[in-house]
């Protein structure tokens, strides 16, 4: 147990438990749980379902299967599949307009983080009758969103259990966060079977997104005994099973454990928030339309090195999980960074943001946007724009 964990545990024993809140949706977890979708739509009194997904998920068969299930139960379904990998504000607004035109009363989002974030944002726009751009920030959603049920088909984003929705403002080429308890889905059907159609590359990048969630929520200055429990268990599962499922993608037991790790990491970051890795990754994704999980994988080791002095016990605990050794009170960041490099190497992720198209001249704009990201508020070490510029340079 780290020093920070020991201190909080001692506070509990002495009766001075820090005040924290913890939010989660109703979670139905297990192979085949997606087949229960009609039952749960009816439990929320849904009759005219707005199905949000993307063409790739329809091609893989998952969204079509859900649509057929809903129609077989006598429910009307309006399909909205115009969702990009980094969902745009215009896509949200078009979806909200169609939702209202068709008189829908419930949203079902099937897919990865993009489909689920888009679905959640559509619900908030519909209930608040506003532009999605007006919902940016923390607790800016005045009225609860339409009822929403999520079915994730990737093991990484955990949008199905979080209070976050990340949307791209394409005019300004930046991502912005909507963070509110009203963005928490009502129900999530977490079915690991849906992840078997992911490519090895997508498995790796979404899995590293989940590992970043675990790392950043554990080191967050808003963490608690509740979120730490989930973050540590997520790290254990992902470190062991993500490389295994990358090498053996048809192994459903490996898929189950990676999906479980992703869910735990999502519950942790939804309640403890994130940090500098995600602030920088959001900036990259908004400006260059870069894959979110890969951005996180490229940046994590650099931010760990930057943050280490401000949360050494936390990072030593994470390093002990990765190396399967007892944490040392004398160890620095080098061993943990090497473990992270070993893992990304196992997952076929080539280091260097330049390999993703990032150029030297992009860094000023990227840094200015990252500095404004709300995830920076819970980073364990304060960061200036100059610090962020230096980290981008190091990651090139």
N, C-alpha and C positions, 0 to 999 in steps of 0.2 A: 504493500500500500504506500502511495506517495505521501510526502509531508503534507501537501494540501488536503488530501483525503483524510489523513489522520487528524488534522486540525478540525475539519468539519465534523468528523465522526465524534471527536471529543466534545464539540459543541452540542451534538445530539445527546450524548451521555449526560452532560451537565445541564441539559434542559433548555439550551439557548439555540434551538434549531432555526437557522436563517429562513426567513419567509420567502417562499418560491411558489410559483404556480406551474401546473403541468397540464397541457391539453393534448387530447388525442381523439381521433374519430372512432366510430365503431369499426372494429377490424374483424374481418372474416378471413382466416388464413388457412390455406391448404390446397393440395392438388385437386383440381376440378371445381374450386369454389366459384369460378366465373359462371358456371351453369346456374347459380342461384340468383342471377341478376334480376329476373322478372319478379321473383318473390320479394326482393328488397325494394324494387321500384314501387310495387304495390303497397309495401309497408309504409312508404312515404306518401301514399295517395297519388302517385304519379299516373298519368293516363296518356299524356302527349309528350313523348321523350325526345329530347334534343341530344343526338349522339355525336359527340366530338371525337374525331380521330384524324389520321392522316393516310394518304394513299398507300404507304408502305405497310401499315398495320392492316389495311383491307387486303392487300396483296398476300400478306402472311396468313390471312384467314381469321384472325382473332376478332376484328371489328365486325366482319360479316356474320360470324357465329353469334356474337352478342345481339346483333340486329335481328337475326332469325329467331333467337330465343325470345326476344321481346315481342316480336310480331306473333309468335305462336301462342303467347299469353293474351292475345287480343289487344295489345298496346299499339298505339300509333307511334311511328318513329320518323323523325326528321333528321336526315344525315347531313353533317357538316364536316367535310374532310379537307378543308383548305388550310391546313396547319403546316407551317414550315418548321424545320428543325430548331430554329430560334424564333418562337412565335412573335409576329409583328403586331403592333397596335392596330393597324388597319384590319388585320385578320380577326382580332377580337371584336372590333366594331361591326364588321360585316356579319360575324356570327351573332352578335347581340341583336342586330336588325332583323335577321332571319328568325331568330328565336321569338321575337315579339310578333312578327308578321304571321307566323305559324301558330301562335297561341300556345306555345310549349309551357310545361309546368315543372319540368325536372331535367337535369343534365346528367348524362352518363358519358364519362370521358374514358376512352380506351387507348392506351399507348404509353409512350415514355413521358418524360417531364414536359415536353413541348405540348402534347395534346392535353395533359392534365392541367398545366398552367393556363393554357388558352381557355379551357373549359371553366376553370375557376374564375378567371378574369371576366369571361362572358357573363357568368352569373352575377358578379358584382356590378357590372355595367347595367344589366337589365334592372336590378333592384334599385339602383341609385340614379338611373336615368341621367347618366353623365358620360363624358369621355373617359376612356381608361387612363388617359394621362393625368386626370385629376385625382386618381386613386393612389398615386405614388407615395411611398413613405410608410411610416408606422402608424397604425390605427387611423387611417384616413378613409376607411370604408364605413360610412355611417349606418347603412342598413344591411342586414344579413343578406347574403347572396341566395339565389335560387337553390333549392335542394340539389345536391350533387353526389353522385356515386362514381368512384374511380376504380378502374381495373388496370393496374400497371402491367406493362409488357416488357419492361427492362428492370434490372436490379441495380439501381443507382440513384435516380433523382429523388425518390421518396416524396414527390409532390403529393402523393395520395395520403400522406399522414402529416403534412406540414402546414403551417400558417403562411407560407410564402407562395407567391406567384411571380415569376420573372418574365417580363415582357420587353421586347425590343421597340424602341422609338426609332423607326427607320429614317425619319427626317434628320434627327440629330446623331444617328449612328451610335446609339448607346442603349444599354439595358437598364431597366429600372425595376425596383422591387416593390411589390404590394405586400405588406406584412400586416396581418390582422387575424384575430381569432375567427372573424367571419369568413375567412378564406379556407378554414379547415373543412375538408369534405365531411359530409354526414356519415357516409359509409365507404369503406374500401374493401374490395374483394381481392385479396392478394393470392394469386394462383401461380406458383413457380413454373407450372407447365407452359405458361405463355412465353417464357424466356428462352425456350429451346430453339426458336427461329432466329435468335440474334447471331450475327456474325461474330467470329472471335475478336475482331477489332472493336465492335460495339460492346461486347462483353467486357473487354479490358477497360475501355474508357469509362463506361458507366460504373463499373466496379471501383475504379479509382476515384470517381466522384463520391461514391459512398464512403470510401476510406477517408477522403478529405472531410466529409461531414463528421465522421467519428473523431478525427484528429482536432478539427477546429472547434467542435462543440465541447470536447474535453478540456481544451486549453482556454476556452472562452472565459472572459471575466464575468459572465452571467451563468456559469455552470452551477450545478448543485449536486447533492448526493443522488437525486433521481436521474438527472441526465448523465452523470458520470457512469452510473451502472450500465446504461444502454450503450454509451460510447465505448466503454472498455470491452463489453461483450461483442459489439459490432466489429471492433478491431480484431479480436481473436478469430472470429468466423471468417472475416474477409482475408486476413493474412494467410490463413490455412487453405481456404477453399477457392479463392479467386484464381490463383495460379493453377489449381487443379482443374477447375471447370474450363479455363482457357485451353488447357491441353486435352481435355476430354469433354467437349461441349454437350454430348448426348447423355451424360451421367446426371440423372434427375436428382440423386442425393446431393451432388455437388451444387446443382442449381438451387435446390431447397435451402441449403445453408448460406449461399451467397444472397439469396432473396431475403432470408431472415436477417442476415447482417445488414443489408440495406435498410430494412424496416427499422431495426434497432437504431441505426445511425440517424435515420430520419426523425424518429421520436426524440433523439438527443438534440439535434440541431434545431428542430422546430421550437424547442423550449429554451435552449441556451444560445441560439443564434450561431453565427459563424465568425469569420475573421478575414484577414488580409488576403488569403488565397482566393476566396470567392470574390472579394472586391476587385481584385486584379483580373480574375477570370471573366467576371461580368463585363468589365470594360473591353476585354479582348473580343468576347462574343458579340457585343453590340457594335463594335467598330469594324471588325473583320469577318463577322459571321462565323467565327471559329467554333468547332465542337467543344461544348462546355467541359465534358469529362476529361478530354485530352488537355485542355488548358490547365485544369486543376492538377493533373498529373505532372505537367511540366513545371509548375510553380511551387508545388508543395515543399520540396526539399529546400528551396531558397528561403521560403517564409519560415520554415522550421528553424533554420540557422539564424535568421533575424530575430525570431521570438524567443529562442531558447533561454536566454539569460533572465527573462521575465516570467518564465513558468518551467524552471528546470525539473522539478519533481514530476510534473505532469508529463513532460516529454521523455523523461527517464522511464516512467511507467509504460509509456507506449513503446519505447525502444526495447524494454524487457519482453514485451509480448512478441515483437517482431523477431528478436534474436533468441527467444526461449531461454533467457538467462535472467538471474535475479538483478533488479535494478541496483546500480552502483551510485552512491552519493557523490562520486568523484568524476563520473563520466560526463563528457561534453557532448556536443551535437554530432560529432563526426561519425560515430558508430550508427546512430539512427539514420543519418543521411545516407550512409552506405547501404543500410538495409532497404531504404526506399528506392535507391538506384538499382539494387539487385531485383527488387520486385517489378519495377517498371521494365527492366530488361527482360525478365521472365515473360512479361506480357507483350513484348514486341513493340513497346513504345519508345521510339527514337528520341533521345533528348535534344532539346533546343527549340525555342520558339521560332527561330528562323526557318526551321523545317516546316512550320505551319504558315509561313508567309509573312511573319512579323518583320518589319524593317526598322532600322535605327531611327528614321524620321517619324515613325509612328509613336515613339515612346512618350513624347511630351503630351500629346493628346490623351493617350491611354492612361497616363499617370494622373492627369487632372480629373478624368472621369472616375478612376478608381478611388481617388481621395474623397469623392463625394458619396461613395457607396455606403449605405447604412450598415453593411457587415463590418465595416472598419471600426465601428463604435465598440464592438465586443472583442476586438483583437487584444490579446494580453499585453502587447507592447504598442504604445502610440507610434504612429508612422506619419512622417511628413511627405509632401510631394517629392522632395529630393530623395528620401528613403525609397519610395516606390519606384522612382526613375532608376535608381541604382539596382534594385531587384529585377526590374525588367531587363536591364542591360546584362546582368549576370545570367539571366535565363535565356538570353538569345543563343 
